[in-house]
Amino acid sequence: MARVDLGYFDNFKSAGTLLIEADDEGLQHLGASLRSLEQGSVGSLAIEALPFVTAHHGVRLTAARGFRESVTRCGTASNEFRWQRTELGWQDAAERIEALIAYPDGHQYFEGPQIVVQVSKGEYGADWWGRHG
């Protein structure tokens, strides 16, 4: 069964970080979902609402196709974010996320000016999420 955990952590490795950790099946599903943004079949996705995602502490992450690359907080909400990339940006993101499947562990960073999206595999696990998520 696919597993993807999503959480936000202030000052995680010196930056506000949206941490997405997944197993191989979760990475496949996440990559396929992001490809729908690349292809333009959808304009935005609520990542936390995807059936294979567990969002911790009410984090909401909207991934959207746009004209620039950014990761921003939505208004004054402390746990709502928008991750925006271009068509080529979503293609790059999907390819980098799918590449993690070939390794036992690793991560990819997608940087915004103040918030980082970190997609990880095999680095934290259920026990860590139980303590911190």
C-alpha positions in Angstrom: 0.0 0.0 0.0 1.3 3.4 -1.0 2.5 5.7 1.9 3.2 9.4 1.7 3.5 11.6 4.8 3.2 15.4 4.6 4.2 17.8 7.3 5.5 21.3 7.8 8.4 22.0 10.2 9.7 25.5 11.1 13.5 25.8 11.0 14.0 22.2 9.8 17.6 22.0 8.6 17.7 25.9 8.9 14.6 26.5 6.8 10.8 26.2 7.0 10.3 22.9 5.3 7.4 21.0 3.8 8.6 17.4 4.3 7.1 14.8 2.0 8.3 11.3 2.7 7.1 8.3 0.6 7.7 4.7 -0.1 8.3 3.5 -3.6 4.6 3.1 -4.4 3.9 6.5 -2.9 6.6 8.1 -5.0 5.1 6.5 -8.2 1.7 7.9 -7.3 3.0 11.3 -6.4 5.1 11.5 -9.6 2.0 10.6 -11.7 0.0 13.2 -9.9 2.6 15.9 -10.6 2.7 14.8 -14.2 -1.0 15.8 -14.5 0.2 19.4 -13.7 3.0 19.1 -16.3 0.6 17.9 -19.0 -2.0 20.6 -18.1 -4.8 18.0 -17.5 -5.3 19.8 -14.1 -4.4 23.3 -13.0 -3.9 22.5 -9.4 -3.9 19.6 -6.9 -4.6 19.5 -3.2 -1.7 17.2 -2.2 -3.2 16.5 1.2 -6.4 15.3 -0.4 -4.8 12.6 -2.5 -5.9 9.2 -1.2 -2.4 7.9 -0.5 -1.3 11.0 1.5 -1.4 11.4 5.3 -1.2 15.1 6.2 0.1 15.8 9.7 -1.1 18.8 11.9 -3.6 19.8 9.3 -1.0 20.8 6.7 -2.5 21.8 3.3 -0.4 21.9 0.2 -1.8 23.0 -3.2 0.5 22.2 -6.1 -0.3 24.4 -9.1 0.8 25.1 -12.6 2.0 28.6 -13.0 4.4 31.0 -14.7 7.1 30.9 -12.1 8.6 28.6 -9.5 7.7 29.3 -5.9 6.7 27.9 -2.6 4.7 30.3 -0.5 2.5 30.4 2.6 -1.1 31.2 1.8 -2.1 34.4 3.6 -1.8 34.3 7.4 -2.6 30.5 7.6 0.3 28.8 9.4 -0.3 25.4 7.8 -1.5 26.2 4.2 1.0 26.4 1.3 1.1 26.8 -2.4 3.8 25.1 -4.5 3.9 26.6 -8.0 6.0 25.5 -11.0 5.9 25.9 -14.7 5.2 23.0 -17.1 8.9 22.2 -17.4 9.2 22.7 -13.6 6.6 20.0 -12.9 8.3 17.7 -15.5 11.6 18.2 -13.6 9.9 17.6 -10.2 8.2 14.4 -11.4 11.4 13.1 -12.9 13.5 13.8 -9.8 10.8 12.3 -7.5 10.5 9.2 -9.6 14.3 8.8 -9.7 14.3 8.2 -5.9 12.6 4.9 -6.5 16.0 3.5 -7.7 17.7 4.1 -4.3 17.1 2.7 -0.8 17.0 6.2 0.6 17.6 9.8 -0.5 15.9 13.1 -1.0 15.2 15.9 -3.5 15.0 19.6 -2.6 12.7 22.1 -4.3 13.6 25.6 -2.9 11.4 28.6 -2.6 12.7 31.9 -1.3 11.7 31.1 2.4 10.2 27.6 2.3 11.7 24.4 1.0 9.9 21.3 -0.2 11.9 18.2 0.6 10.8 14.9 -0.9 12.4 12.0 0.9 12.5 8.2 0.8 13.8 5.9 3.6 15.1 8.7 5.8 12.6 9.2 8.6 10.0 6.4 8.8 6.8 5.7 10.7 8.5 6.0 14.2 9.8 9.5 13.4 6.5 10.6 12.0 4.8 9.2 15.2 7.1 11.4 17.3 7.2 14.5 15.2 4.2 14.4 12.9 
